[in-house]
Amino acid sequence: MTYVVMASVILAIIVAASWPVLRRVGFSAVWWTLVVLIALTLVFDNMIVGFGIVGYDDALISGIRVPFAPIEDFSYAIAAAFMVPAVWIVLGSRKQ
């Protein structure tokens, strides 16, 4: 299984699971979280891949890199941008 397939499946599941919660409250939390996580991913993933701390099998990635990190790495940031606000909202509403 390639990283693209794995990341796509996991991302689809997370977005589908968080969509009902986020649709009720709006997506502003998603967009702000997404901006921050993409920026952090862009900086730190490129550092750890560029310095050789983490490596990827070229046969398992799409080949698209930004500039050192594979584009698949950004799927984790996107998934977190949907999941974190949804979990925050669900857990916050249980305290009331």
N, C-alpha and C positions, 0 to 999 in steps of 0.2 A: 504494500500500500504506500502510495507516495504521500508526501507532506501536504500537497494540494488537496487530495481527496480527503484525507483525515481532517484537515483544518476546515474544509468546506462542510463536511458532515457535522462536526462539532459546532461550528458557527451557526449552521441552520437550526440545530436543536436548541441552542441557547437563545437565539433571536425569537424562535417560535414560542419558547417557554416564557420569555420575558415580555413579549409583545402585548398580551392582554393587560398586564399590570401597567406598563408604561403608556399604553394608549389612553387609559383613564386619567392619567395625571399630566400628560404632555411629554414631549421629548427633549425639553431644554436640559434636563439633567444628563441625558444621553449625549447630547452634542458637546456640552462642557467637559464631560468625562472623556469623550472621544478625543477632543483636541489635546487635552493634557496627556492621555495615554499614548497617542500617536507621536507626540513630541518626545516623550520619554523613550519610547521604543526606537524612534529614529536615532536618538543620541546613543543610548546604552547598547542596543543590539548591534549597531555598527561598530561600537568600540570593542565589544567582546568578540565579534566575528573578525573584525579587522586586525586585532592583536593576536588572533589565533587561539583564544581561550576556548571558543566553541567552534566546531566545524560541522559541515553538512556534507552528506554523500551527494555529489552532483547528479547521480542517477535518480535520486528521490525528490529533488526540488524542481521547480518550474524553470529555473535558470534566470529568472528576473531578479535582479538585486538592486537595492536602494541604499547607498552605493555598494556596501559590502554584505549587508543582511539580506537574506532571501525575502521576497515579498510575502511569503507564507507566514513569516514572523509577525506581521502586522495583524493577522487574523486573531491572534490572542488578545491584542489590544482592543480590537473591535468587539470581540466576545465579552471582554470585561466591561466595556463601555455600556453594553446592554445589561449584563448580569448584575453589576455592582449597584446601579440605581434601583433596579427591580428588587433585589434582595433587601436593600436599605428601606424601601417603601414597605415591603411586606413585613419585615421585622419591626419597623417603626409603628405600623398600624396595630400590631399585636399588643403593644404596651398600653394602649388606651383602654 
